[in-house]
Amino acid sequence: MFFNKKGSAYKQLDSKAKEGLKKKADILAMLHSNPLLIKRPAIEDGDFLYFGFDETSCENHFFHQP
């Protein structure tokens, strides 16, 4: 999940809006209309796509590759 559930933008959504985020098209529309809902950082490196920061995951991906 790449919603920033800890951010104020997500917390301000009413429960009906949160429950309506079941279909991919609805999720994309919500993220497009309010980019603050996207968890940061968003890291893309080839096939690697990661949302949010986890030091261990980033170290393993970027510094421990064969």
CHARMM internal coordinates of N, CA and C (Angstrom, degrees):
IC EDIT
DIST 1 N 1 CA 1.4591
DIST 1 CA 1 C 1.5186
ANGL 1 N 1 CA 1 C 108.20
DIST 1 C 2 N 1.2944
ANGL 1 CA 1 C 2 N 116.34
DIHE 1 N 1 CA 1 C 2 N 134.81
DIST 2 N 2 CA 1.4568
ANGL 1 C 2 N 2 CA 118.61
DIHE 1 CA 1 C 2 N 2 CA -179.97
DIST 2 CA 2 C 1.5145
ANGL 2 N 2 CA 2 C 113.20
DIHE 1 C 2 N 2 CA 2 C -117.21
DIST 2 C 3 N 1.3397
ANGL 2 CA 2 C 3 N 116.31
DIHE 2 N 2 CA 2 C 3 N 25.25
DIST 3 N 3 CA 1.4633
ANGL 2 C 3 N 3 CA 120.00
DIHE 2 CA 2 C 3 N 3 CA 170.96
DIST 3 CA 3 C 1.5161
ANGL 3 N 3 CA 3 C 108.48
DIHE 2 C 3 N 3 CA 3 C -83.30
DIST 3 C 4 N 1.3218
ANGL 3 CA 3 C 4 N 116.28
DIHE 3 N 3 CA 3 C 4 N 136.94
DIST 4 N 4 CA 1.4556
ANGL 3 C 4 N 4 CA 121.52
DIHE 3 CA 3 C 4 N 4 CA 175.63
DIST 4 CA 4 C 1.5258
ANGL 4 N 4 CA 4 C 107.63
DIHE 3 C 4 N 4 CA 4 C -83.44
DIST 4 C 5 N 1.3274
ANGL 4 CA 4 C 5 N 116.27
DIHE 4 N 4 CA 4 C 5 N 84.09
DIST 5 N 5 CA 1.4628
ANGL 4 C 5 N 5 CA 121.33
DIHE 4 CA 4 C 5 N 5 CA -176.11
DIST 5 CA 5 C 1.5234
ANGL 5 N 5 CA 5 C 112.92
DIHE 4 C 5 N 5 CA 5 C -71.46
DIST 5 C 6 N 1.3240
ANGL 5 CA 5 C 6 N 117.02
DIHE 5 N 5 CA 5 C 6 N -13.81
DIST 6 N 6 CA 1.4620
ANGL 5 C 6 N 6 CA 120.53
DIHE 5 CA 5 C 6 N 6 CA 178.48
DIST 6 CA 6 C 1.5202
ANGL 6 N 6 CA 6 C 112.19
DIHE 5 C 6 N 6 CA 6 C -88.70
DIST 6 C 7 N 1.3273
ANGL 6 CA 6 C 7 N 117.09
DIHE 6 N 6 CA 6 C 7 N -12.92
DIST 7 N 7 CA 1.4580
ANGL 6 C 7 N 7 CA 121.34
DIHE 6 CA 6 C 7 N 7 CA -177.11
DIST 7 CA 7 C 1.5173
ANGL 7 N 7 CA 7 C 112.99
DIHE 6 C 7 N 7 CA 7 C -82.00
DIST 7 C 8 N 1.3167
ANGL 7 CA 7 C 8 N 115.51
DIHE 7 N 7 CA 7 C 8 N 159.06
DIST 8 N 8 CA 1.4647
ANGL 7 C 8 N 8 CA 120.65
DIHE 7 CA 7 C 8 N 8 CA -177.50
DIST 8 CA 8 C 1.5272
ANGL 8 N 8 CA 8 C 112.17
DIHE 7 C 8 N 8 CA 8 C -67.38
DIST 8 C 9 N 1.3352
ANGL 8 CA 8 C 9 N 118.28
DIHE 8 N 8 CA 8 C 9 N -30.41
DIST 9 N 9 CA 1.4697
ANGL 8 C 9 N 9 CA 120.24
DIHE 8 CA 8 C 9 N 9 CA -179.61
DIST 9 CA 9 C 1.5271
ANGL 9 N 9 CA 9 C 110.55
DIHE 8 C 9 N 9 CA 9 C -62.35
DIST 9 C 10 N 1.3288
ANGL 9 CA 9 C 10 N 117.43
DIHE 9 N 9 CA 9 C 10 N -41.98
DIST 10 N 10 CA 1.4680
ANGL 9 C 10 N 10 CA 120.87
DIHE 9 CA 9 C 10 N 10 CA 178.67
DIST 10 CA 10 C 1.5270
ANGL 10 N 10 CA 10 C 110.59
DIHE 9 C 10 N 10 CA 10 C -70.78
DIST 10 C 11 N 1.3159
ANGL 10 CA 10 C 11 N 116.61
DIHE 10 N 10 CA 10 C 11 N -41.70
DIST 11 N 11 CA 1.4606
ANGL 10 C 11 N 11 CA 120.76
DIHE 10 CA 10 C 11 N 11 CA -178.58
DIST 11 CA 11 C 1.5223
ANGL 11 N 11 CA 11 C 111.94
DIHE 10 C 11 N 11 CA 11 C -64.28
DIST 11 C 12 N 1.3330
ANGL 11 CA 11 C 12 N 117.51
DIHE 11 N 11 CA 11 C 12 N -26.66
DIST 12 N 12 CA 1.4589
ANGL 11 C 12 N 12 CA 121.04
DIHE 11 CA 11 C 12 N 12 CA -179.62
DIST 12 CA 12 C 1.5241
ANGL 12 N 12 CA 12 C 112.83
DIHE 11 C 12 N 12 CA 12 C -80.61
DIST 12 C 13 N 1.3367
ANGL 12 CA 12 C 13 N 117.60
DIHE 12 N 12 CA 12 C 13 N -13.01
DIST 13 N 13 CA 1.4651
ANGL 12 C 13 N 13 CA 119.50
DIHE 12 CA 12 C 13 N 13 CA 176.95
DIST 13 CA 13 C 1.5219
ANGL 13 N 13 CA 13 C 109.12
DIHE 12 C 13 N 13 CA 13 C -68.08
DIST 13 C 14 N 1.3188
ANGL 13 CA 13 C 14 N 116.36
DIHE 13 N 13 CA 13 C 14 N 140.14
DIST 14 N 14 CA 1.4589
ANGL 13 C 14 N 14 CA 117.76
DIHE 13 CA 13 C 14 N 14 CA 176.15
DIST 14 CA 14 C 1.5296
ANGL 14 N 14 CA 14 C 109.33
DIHE 13 C 14 N 14 CA 14 C -77.10
DIST 14 C 15 N 1.3244
ANGL 14 CA 14 C 15 N 116.25
DIHE 14 N 14 CA 14 C 15 N 164.42
DIST 15 N 15 CA 1.4603
ANGL 14 C 15 N 15 CA 120.85
DIHE 14 CA 14 C 15 N 15 CA -175.25
DIST 15 CA 15 C 1.5271
ANGL 15 N 15 CA 15 C 112.05
DIHE 14 C 15 N 15 CA 15 C -61.77
DIST 15 C 16 N 1.3225
ANGL 15 CA 15 C 16 N 117.57
DIHE 15 N 15 CA 15 C 16 N -31.80
DIST 16 N 16 CA 1.4666
ANGL 15 C 16 N 16 CA 120.67
DIHE 15 CA 15 C 16 N 16 CA 178.66
DIST 16 CA 16 C 1.5278
ANGL 16 N 16 CA 16 C 110.38
DIHE 15 C 16 N 16 CA 16 C -65.09
DIST 16 C 17 N 1.3187
ANGL 16 CA 16 C 17 N 117.03
DIHE 16 N 16 CA 16 C 17 N -41.49
DIST 17 N 17 CA 1.4700
ANGL 16 C 17 N 17 CA 121.09
DIHE 16 CA 16 C 17 N 17 CA 178.37
DIST 17 CA 17 C 1.5282
ANGL 17 N 17 CA 17 C 110.46
DIHE 16 C 17 N 17 CA 17 C -64.73
DIST 17 C 18 N 1.3192
ANGL 17 CA 17 C 18 N 117.10
DIHE 17 N 17 CA 17 C 18 N -41.82
DIST 18 N 18 CA 1.4642
ANGL 17 C 18 N 18 CA 121.03
DIHE 17 CA 17 C 18 N 18 CA 179.27
DIST 18 CA 18 C 1.5250
ANGL 18 N 18 CA 18 C 111.02
DIHE 17 C 18 N 18 CA 18 C -65.32
DIST 18 C 19 N 1.3176
ANGL 18 CA 18 C 19 N 117.08
DIHE 18 N 18 CA 18 C 19 N -41.00
DIST 19 N 19 CA 1.4642
ANGL 18 C 19 N 19 CA 121.03
DIHE 18 CA 18 C 19 N 19 CA 179.52
DIST 19 CA 19 C 1.5230
ANGL 19 N 19 CA 19 C 111.60
DIHE 18 C 19 N 19 CA 19 C -68.00
DIST 19 C 20 N 1.3265
ANGL 19 CA 19 C 20 N 117.22
DIHE 19 N 19 CA 19 C 20 N -26.78
DIST 20 N 20 CA 1.4560
ANGL 19 C 20 N 20 CA 121.76
DIHE 19 CA 19 C 20 N 20 CA -178.91
DIST 20 CA 20 C 1.5193
ANGL 20 N 20 CA 20 C 113.83
DIHE 19 C 20 N 20 CA 20 C -77.20
DIST 20 C 21 N 1.3143
ANGL 20 CA 20 C 21 N 117.00
DIHE 20 N 20 CA 20 C 21 N -0.88
DIST 21 N 21 CA 1.4614
ANGL 20 C 21 N 21 CA 120.58
DIHE 20 CA 20 C 21 N 21 CA -177.65
DIST 21 CA 21 C 1.5260
ANGL 21 N 21 CA 21 C 111.14
DIHE 20 C 21 N 21 CA 21 C -92.41
DIST 21 C 22 N 1.3187
ANGL 21 CA 21 C 22 N 115.32
DIHE 21 N 21 CA 21 C 22 N 58.81
DIST 22 N 22 CA 1.4599
ANGL 21 C 22 N 22 CA 120.85
DIHE 21 CA 21 C 22 N 22 CA -179.08
DIST 22 CA 22 C 1.5253
ANGL 22 N 22 CA 22 C 111.67
DIHE 21 C 22 N 22 CA 22 C -106.15
DIST 22 C 23 N 1.3267
ANGL 22 CA 22 C 23 N 116.87
DIHE 22 N 22 CA 22 C 23 N -32.89
DIST 23 N 23 CA 1.4615
ANGL 22 C 23 N 23 CA 120.91
DIHE 22 CA 22 C 23 N 23 CA -177.73
DIST 23 CA 23 C 1.5227
ANGL 23 N 23 CA 23 C 109.78
DIHE 22 C 23 N 23 CA 23 C -93.69
DIST 23 C 24 N 1.3279
ANGL 23 CA 23 C 24 N 115.39
DIHE 23 N 23 CA 23 C 24 N 143.70
DIST 24 N 24 CA 1.4638
ANGL 23 C 24 N 24 CA 121.08
DIHE 23 CA 23 C 24 N 24 CA -178.95
DIST 24 CA 24 C 1.5300
ANGL 24 N 24 CA 24 C 111.55
DIHE 23 C 24 N 24 CA 24 C -56.22
DIST 24 C 25 N 1.3298
ANGL 24 CA 24 C 25 N 117.22
DIHE 24 N 24 CA 24 C 25 N -43.00
DIST 25 N 25 CA 1.4706
ANGL 24 C 25 N 25 CA 120.80
DIHE 24 CA 24 C 25 N 25 CA -178.96
DIST 25 CA 25 C 1.5273
ANGL 25 N 25 CA 25 C 111.11
DIHE 24 C 25 N 25 CA 25 C -62.85
DIST 25 C 26 N 1.3244
ANGL 25 CA 25 C 26 N 117.20
DIHE 25 N 25 CA 25 C 26 N -39.03
DIST 26 N 26 CA 1.4682
ANGL 25 C 26 N 26 CA 121.03
DIHE 25 CA 25 C 26 N 26 CA 179.03
DIST 26 CA 26 C 1.5298
ANGL 26 N 26 CA 26 C 111.37
DIHE 25 C 26 N 26 CA 26 C -67.96
DIST 26 C 27 N 1.3265
ANGL 26 CA 26 C 27 N 115.83
DIHE 26 N 26 CA 26 C 27 N -39.61
DIST 27 N 27 CA 1.4635
ANGL 26 C 27 N 27 CA 120.33
DIHE 26 CA 26 C 27 N 27 CA 178.61
DIST 27 CA 27 C 1.5225
ANGL 27 N 27 CA 27 C 110.29
DIHE 26 C 27 N 27 CA 27 C -63.77
DIST 27 C 28 N 1.3376
ANGL 27 CA 27 C 28 N 116.14
DIHE 27 N 27 CA 27 C 28 N -47.53
DIST 28 N 28 CA 1.4648
ANGL 27 C 28 N 28 CA 119.92
DIHE 27 CA 27 C 28 N 28 CA -179.85
DIST 28 CA 28 C 1.5235
ANGL 28 N 28 CA 28 C 111.75
DIHE 27 C 28 N 28 CA 28 C -62.64
DIST 28 C 29 N 1.3236
ANGL 28 CA 28 C 29 N 117.05
DIHE 28 N 28 CA 28 C 29 N -39.25
DIST 29 N 29 CA 1.4657
ANGL 28 C 29 N 29 CA 120.48
DIHE 28 CA 28 C 29 N 29 CA 178.41
DIST 29 CA 29 C 1.5275
ANGL 29 N 29 CA 29 C 110.68
DIHE 28 C 29 N 29 CA 29 C -63.93
DIST 29 C 30 N 1.3209
ANGL 29 CA 29 C 30 N 116.75
DIHE 29 N 29 CA 29 C 30 N -41.63
DIST 30 N 30 CA 1.4640
ANGL 29 C 30 N 30 CA 121.14
DIHE 29 CA 29 C 30 N 30 CA 179.60
DIST 30 CA 30 C 1.5319
ANGL 30 N 30 CA 30 C 110.62
DIHE 29 C 30 N 30 CA 30 C -64.51
DIST 30 C 31 N 1.3389
ANGL 30 CA 30 C 31 N 117.00
DIHE 30 N 30 CA 30 C 31 N -44.94
DIST 31 N 31 CA 1.4628
ANGL 30 C 31 N 31 CA 120.70
DIHE 30 CA 30 C 31 N 31 CA 179.81
DIST 31 CA 31 C 1.5234
ANGL 31 N 31 CA 31 C 111.31
DIHE 30 C 31 N 31 CA 31 C -66.17
DIST 31 C 32 N 1.3200
ANGL 31 CA 31 C 32 N 116.28
DIHE 31 N 31 CA 31 C 32 N -35.76
DIST 32 N 32 CA 1.4672
ANGL 31 C 32 N 32 CA 120.48
DIHE 31 CA 31 C 32 N 32 CA 178.87
DIST 32 CA 32 C 1.5253
ANGL 32 N 32 CA 32 C 110.92
DIHE 31 C 32 N 32 CA 32 C -68.17
DIST 32 C 33 N 1.3102
ANGL 32 CA 32 C 33 N 116.51
DIHE 32 N 32 CA 32 C 33 N -39.14
DIST 33 N 33 CA 1.4637
ANGL 32 C 33 N 33 CA 119.97
DIHE 32 CA 32 C 33 N 33 CA -177.85
DIST 33 CA 33 C 1.5286
ANGL 33 N 33 CA 33 C 112.68
DIHE 32 C 33 N 33 CA 33 C -77.86
DIST 33 C 34 N 1.3351
ANGL 33 CA 33 C 34 N 117.01
DIHE 33 N 33 CA 33 C 34 N -23.24
DIST 34 N 34 CA 1.4600
ANGL 33 C 34 N 34 CA 120.42
DIHE 33 CA 33 C 34 N 34 CA -179.30
DIST 34 CA 34 C 1.5335
ANGL 34 N 34 CA 34 C 109.74
DIHE 33 C 34 N 34 CA 34 C -141.96
DIST 34 C 35 N 1.3346
ANGL 34 CA 34 C 35 N 117.89
DIHE 34 N 34 CA 34 C 35 N 83.49
DIST 35 N 35 CA 1.4670
ANGL 34 C 35 N 35 CA 121.57
DIHE 34 CA 34 C 35 N 35 CA -177.39
DIST 35 CA 35 C 1.5310
ANGL 35 N 35 CA 35 C 114.41
DIHE 34 C 35 N 35 CA 35 C -60.71
DIST 35 C 36 N 1.3305
ANGL 35 CA 35 C 36 N 117.96
DIHE 35 N 35 CA 35 C 36 N -17.47
DIST 36 N 36 CA 1.4633
ANGL 35 C 36 N 36 CA 119.67
DIHE 35 CA 35 C 36 N 36 CA 177.97
DIST 36 CA 36 C 1.5266
ANGL 36 N 36 CA 36 C 111.90
DIHE 35 C 36 N 36 CA 36 C -66.58
DIST 36 C 37 N 1.3218
ANGL 36 CA 36 C 37 N 117.06
DIHE 36 N 36 CA 36 C 37 N -12.15
DIST 37 N 37 CA 1.4581
ANGL 36 C 37 N 37 CA 120.87
DIHE 36 CA 36 C 37 N 37 CA 178.07
DIST 37 CA 37 C 1.5314
ANGL 37 N 37 CA 37 C 112.37
DIHE 36 C 37 N 37 CA 37 C -78.59
DIST 37 C 38 N 1.3307
ANGL 37 CA 37 C 38 N 116.95
DIHE 37 N 37 CA 37 C 38 N -12.80
DIST 38 N 38 CA 1.4620
ANGL 37 C 38 N 38 CA 120.87
DIHE 37 CA 37 C 38 N 38 CA -177.26
DIST 38 CA 38 C 1.5252
ANGL 38 N 38 CA 38 C 109.87
DIHE 37 C 38 N 38 CA 38 C -82.61
DIST 38 C 39 N 1.3255
ANGL 38 CA 38 C 39 N 114.88
DIHE 38 N 38 CA 38 C 39 N 128.55
DIST 39 N 39 CA 1.4571
ANGL 38 C 39 N 39 CA 120.77
DIHE 38 CA 38 C 39 N 39 CA 177.72
DIST 39 CA 39 C 1.5263
ANGL 39 N 39 CA 39 C 109.03
DIHE 38 C 39 N 39 CA 39 C -65.13
DIST 39 C 40 N 1.3325
ANGL 39 CA 39 C 40 N 115.90
DIHE 39 N 39 CA 39 C 40 N 138.48
DIST 40 N 40 CA 1.4543
ANGL 39 C 40 N 40 CA 121.33
DIHE 39 CA 39 C 40 N 40 CA -179.45
DIST 40 CA 40 C 1.5233
ANGL 40 N 40 CA 40 C 109.91
DIHE 39 C 40 N 40 CA 40 C -120.60
DIST 40 C 41 N 1.2949
ANGL 40 CA 40 C 41 N 117.90
DIHE 40 N 40 CA 40 C 41 N 154.23
DIST 41 N 41 CA 1.4571
ANGL 40 C 41 N 41 CA 127.43
DIHE 40 CA 40 C 41 N 41 CA -4.85
DIST 41 CA 41 C 1.5208
ANGL 41 N 41 CA 41 C 110.70
DIHE 40 C 41 N 41 CA 41 C -75.87
DIST 41 C 42 N 1.3010
ANGL 41 CA 41 C 42 N 115.39
DIHE 41 N 41 CA 41 C 42 N 158.58
DIST 42 N 42 CA 1.4627
ANGL 41 C 42 N 42 CA 122.12
DIHE 41 CA 41 C 42 N 42 CA 171.61
DIST 42 CA 42 C 1.5226
ANGL 42 N 42 CA 42 C 105.77
DIHE 41 C 42 N 42 CA 42 C -105.58
DIST 42 C 43 N 1.3231
ANGL 42 CA 42 C 43 N 116.35
DIHE 42 N 42 CA 42 C 43 N 117.55
DIST 43 N 43 CA 1.4609
ANGL 42 C 43 N 43 CA 121.55
DIHE 42 CA 42 C 43 N 43 CA -175.25
DIST 43 CA 43 C 1.5202
ANGL 43 N 43 CA 43 C 109.10
DIHE 42 C 43 N 43 CA 43 C -114.56
DIST 43 C 44 N 1.3276
ANGL 43 CA 43 C 44 N 115.93
DIHE 43 N 43 CA 43 C 44 N 126.57
DIST 44 N 44 CA 1.4607
ANGL 43 C 44 N 44 CA 121.35
DIHE 43 CA 43 C 44 N 44 CA 176.19
DIST 44 CA 44 C 1.5220
ANGL 44 N 44 CA 44 C 108.14
DIHE 43 C 44 N 44 CA 44 C -123.86
DIST 44 C 45 N 1.3195
ANGL 44 CA 44 C 45 N 115.41
DIHE 44 N 44 CA 44 C 45 N 129.91
DIST 45 N 45 CA 1.4593
ANGL 44 C 45 N 45 CA 121.19
DIHE 44 CA 44 C 45 N 45 CA 178.07
DIST 45 CA 45 C 1.5235
ANGL 45 N 45 CA 45 C 107.40
DIHE 44 C 45 N 45 CA 45 C -147.41
DIST 45 C 46 N 1.3090
ANGL 45 CA 45 C 46 N 116.40
DIHE 45 N 45 CA 45 C 46 N 89.57
DIST 46 N 46 CA 1.4635
ANGL 45 C 46 N 46 CA 120.13
DIHE 45 CA 45 C 46 N 46 CA -177.25
DIST 46 CA 46 C 1.5172
ANGL 46 N 46 CA 46 C 110.36
DIHE 45 C 46 N 46 CA 46 C 66.15
DIST 46 C 47 N 1.3295
ANGL 46 CA 46 C 47 N 116.57
DIHE 46 N 46 CA 46 C 47 N -116.37
DIST 47 N 47 CA 1.4654
ANGL 46 C 47 N 47 CA 121.78
DIHE 46 CA 46 C 47 N 47 CA -179.99
DIST 47 CA 47 C 1.5271
ANGL 47 N 47 CA 47 C 112.44
DIHE 46 C 47 N 47 CA 47 C -85.80
DIST 47 C 48 N 1.3110
ANGL 47 CA 47 C 48 N 117.34
DIHE 47 N 47 CA 47 C 48 N -4.99
DIST 48 N 48 CA 1.4620
ANGL 47 C 48 N 48 CA 122.74
DIHE 47 CA 47 C 48 N 48 CA -177.30
DIST 48 CA 48 C 1.5221
ANGL 48 N 48 CA 48 C 109.36
DIHE 47 C 48 N 48 CA 48 C -91.08
DIST 48 C 49 N 1.3151
ANGL 48 CA 48 C 49 N 116.93
DIHE 48 N 48 CA 48 C 49 N 121.65
DIST 49 N 49 CA 1.4615
ANGL 48 C 49 N 49 CA 122.68
DIHE 48 CA 48 C 49 N 49 CA 176.52
DIST 49 CA 49 C 1.5177
ANGL 49 N 49 CA 49 C 107.16
DIHE 48 C 49 N 49 CA 49 C -132.99
DIST 49 C 50 N 1.3191
ANGL 49 CA 49 C 50 N 116.10
DIHE 49 N 49 CA 49 C 50 N 121.48
DIST 50 N 50 CA 1.4549
ANGL 49 C 50 N 50 CA 120.55
DIHE 49 CA 49 C 50 N 50 CA -173.53
DIST 50 CA 50 C 1.5155
ANGL 50 N 50 CA 50 C 109.93
DIHE 49 C 50 N 50 CA 50 C -138.17
DIST 50 C 51 N 1.3234
ANGL 50 CA 50 C 51 N 115.81
DIHE 50 N 50 CA 50 C 51 N 137.10
DIST 51 N 51 CA 1.4633
ANGL 50 C 51 N 51 CA 121.87
DIHE 50 CA 50 C 51 N 51 CA 178.10
DIST 51 CA 51 C 1.5148
ANGL 51 N 51 CA 51 C 108.79
DIHE 50 C 51 N 51 CA 51 C -118.17
DIST 51 C 52 N 1.3311
ANGL 51 CA 51 C 52 N 115.89
DIHE 51 N 51 CA 51 C 52 N 134.72
DIST 52 N 52 CA 1.4520
ANGL 51 C 52 N 52 CA 121.05
DIHE 51 CA 51 C 52 N 52 CA -177.62
DIST 52 CA 52 C 1.5175
ANGL 52 N 52 CA 52 C 109.31
DIHE 51 C 52 N 52 CA 52 C 89.24
DIST 52 C 53 N 1.3010
ANGL 52 CA 52 C 53 N 117.50
DIHE 52 N 52 CA 52 C 53 N 164.85
DIST 53 N 53 CA 1.4592
ANGL 52 C 53 N 53 CA 120.18
DIHE 52 CA 52 C 53 N 53 CA -177.62
DIST 53 CA 53 C 1.5088
ANGL 53 N 53 CA 53 C 110.40
DIHE 52 C 53 N 53 CA 53 C -111.17
DIST 53 C 54 N 1.3092
ANGL 53 CA 53 C 54 N 114.59
DIHE 53 N 53 CA 53 C 54 N 125.78
DIST 54 N 54 CA 1.4572
ANGL 53 C 54 N 54 CA 122.11
DIHE 53 CA 53 C 54 N 54 CA 171.84
DIST 54 CA 54 C 1.5287
ANGL 54 N 54 CA 54 C 105.76
DIHE 53 C 54 N 54 CA 54 C -134.71
DIST 54 C 55 N 1.3034
ANGL 54 CA 54 C 55 N 116.56
DIHE 54 N 54 CA 54 C 55 N 112.03
DIST 55 N 55 CA 1.4624
ANGL 54 C 55 N 55 CA 121.48
DIHE 54 CA 54 C 55 N 55 CA -173.02
DIST 55 CA 55 C 1.5231
ANGL 55 N 55 CA 55 C 112.26
DIHE 54 C 55 N 55 CA 55 C -56.33
DIST 55 C 56 N 1.3145
ANGL 55 CA 55 C 56 N 117.26
DIHE 55 N 55 CA 55 C 56 N -43.44
DIST 56 N 56 CA 1.4568
ANGL 55 C 56 N 56 CA 120.79
DIHE 55 CA 55 C 56 N 56 CA -178.57
DIST 56 CA 56 C 1.5207
ANGL 56 N 56 CA 56 C 111.77
DIHE 55 C 56 N 56 CA 56 C -63.07
DIST 56 C 57 N 1.3208
ANGL 56 CA 56 C 57 N 117.42
DIHE 56 N 56 CA 56 C 57 N -45.92
DIST 57 N 57 CA 1.4675
ANGL 56 C 57 N 57 CA 120.73
DIHE 56 CA 56 C 57 N 57 CA 179.68
DIST 57 CA 57 C 1.5197
ANGL 57 N 57 CA 57 C 111.50
DIHE 56 C 57 N 57 CA 57 C -62.12
DIST 57 C 58 N 1.3232
ANGL 57 CA 57 C 58 N 116.70
DIHE 57 N 57 CA 57 C 58 N -43.31
DIST 58 N 58 CA 1.4701
ANGL 57 C 58 N 58 CA 120.35
DIHE 57 CA 57 C 58 N 58 CA 179.90
DIST 58 CA 58 C 1.5241
ANGL 58 N 58 CA 58 C 111.06
DIHE 57 C 58 N 58 CA 58 C -66.47
DIST 58 C 59 N 1.3243
ANGL 58 CA 58 C 59 N 117.66
DIHE 58 N 58 CA 58 C 59 N -42.98
DIST 59 N 59 CA 1.4658
ANGL 58 C 59 N 59 CA 120.28
DIHE 58 CA 58 C 59 N 59 CA 177.92
DIST 59 CA 59 C 1.5189
ANGL 59 N 59 CA 59 C 110.75
DIHE 58 C 59 N 59 CA 59 C -61.56
DIST 59 C 60 N 1.3338
ANGL 59 CA 59 C 60 N 116.55
DIHE 59 N 59 CA 59 C 60 N -44.42
DIST 60 N 60 CA 1.4608
ANGL 59 C 60 N 60 CA 120.13
DIHE 59 CA 59 C 60 N 60 CA -179.91
DIST 60 CA 60 C 1.5165
ANGL 60 N 60 CA 60 C 111.42
DIHE 59 C 60 N 60 CA 60 C -62.28
DIST 60 C 61 N 1.3112
ANGL 60 CA 60 C 61 N 117.18
DIHE 60 N 60 CA 60 C 61 N -39.18
DIST 61 N 61 CA 1.4608
ANGL 60 C 61 N 61 CA 119.69
DIHE 60 CA 60 C 61 N 61 CA -177.87
DIST 61 CA 61 C 1.5230
ANGL 61 N 61 CA 61 C 112.06
DIHE 60 C 61 N 61 CA 61 C -74.71
DIST 61 C 62 N 1.3112
ANGL 61 CA 61 C 62 N 117.57
DIHE 61 N 61 CA 61 C 62 N -48.13
DIST 62 N 62 CA 1.4550
ANGL 61 C 62 N 62 CA 120.79
DIHE 61 CA 61 C 62 N 62 CA -171.44
DIST 62 CA 62 C 1.5335
ANGL 62 N 62 CA 62 C 114.88
DIHE 61 C 62 N 62 CA 62 C -88.05
DIST 62 C 63 N 1.3227
ANGL 62 CA 62 C 63 N 117.82
DIHE 62 N 62 CA 62 C 63 N -25.57
DIST 63 N 63 CA 1.4624
ANGL 62 C 63 N 63 CA 119.16
DIHE 62 CA 62 C 63 N 63 CA -173.89
DIST 63 CA 63 C 1.5236
ANGL 63 N 63 CA 63 C 114.79
DIHE 62 C 63 N 63 CA 63 C -115.20
DIST 63 C 64 N 1.3242
ANGL 63 CA 63 C 64 N 117.38
DIHE 63 N 63 CA 63 C 64 N -9.14
DIST 64 N 64 CA 1.4653
ANGL 63 C 64 N 64 CA 119.56
DIHE 63 CA 63 C 64 N 64 CA -176.72
DIST 64 CA 64 C 1.5204
ANGL 64 N 64 CA 64 C 112.12
DIHE 63 C 64 N 64 CA 64 C -123.42
DIST 64 C 65 N 1.3188
ANGL 64 CA 64 C 65 N 116.10
DIHE 64 N 64 CA 64 C 65 N 31.69
DIST 65 N 65 CA 1.4623
ANGL 64 C 65 N 65 CA 119.59
DIHE 64 CA 64 C 65 N 65 CA 178.16
DIST 65 CA 65 C 1.5249
ANGL 65 N 65 CA 65 C 109.28
DIHE 64 C 65 N 65 CA 65 C -86.52
DIST 65 C 66 N 1.3388
ANGL 65 CA 65 C 66 N 116.62
DIHE 65 N 65 CA 65 C 66 N 146.39
DIST 66 N 66 CA 1.4727
ANGL 65 C 66 N 66 CA 119.54
DIHE 65 CA 65 C 66 N 66 CA 178.15
DIST 66 CA 66 C 1.5157
ANGL 66 N 66 CA 66 C 111.46
DIHE 65 C 66 N 66 CA 66 C -69.13
END
COOR INIT
IC SEED 1 N 1 CA 1 C
IC BUILD
